[in-house]
Amino acid sequence: QLATAFLAAGVTGEARLYEAIGREVYARAPTLKQPELLLLLRNLLAAPREACGAAVCRLFAEAARRFEALSASEIQCLASSYCLLTGLPPASAVAMRPVEVL
């Protein structure tokens, strides 16, 4: 459905498609439901930063604004997305490491 909508709007070419998606996500971030927000965030991390970087920042900001309302699984999903963005190991891997005693 999404591809059909973009074709109907005359958006062609990968770069233009990512830019159009980035603009739409940026504009709609405050109205997205939590699962949609987290799914878009995770998927847009693979998009070119120059096209979708602002949308990714907006989604992280929106998730932070809603943090108190997120479920434990949604927080885990958010943490996983953050790890993908920063290159940090997943939170589960960090939790499994032994703690060094100073």
Steps between C-alpha positions, in 0.01 A plus 500: 500500500782737586677444170174556312441825686846631413466398137161673482658813645769488232790422732756291317861418564642366823643829631177691441299219656709506820476880514121486462470232767725701731287813457176312565634323808640827636163670460294212641725392790282659772189317377651152458400219733786348701536179293503701175752747639736225615468303176571808288791592721658159464448489124613856428834430665589312181403794277758755382563750780493799267145406399355375830733618777267778612207258511700253709591779745135605516390142569756462781384833647137391482583166663683686779197724550280193539750294701285471813216351295715236325470136601807297595509335157472840328788634711704194399419571134603864544825396669570255218447774241735729691764226505464455123546874449802536727668168437478407868437136587134412559378557854460125552871447424597774746282346771667162449857628549659445839545811710859591578578564865721801559 
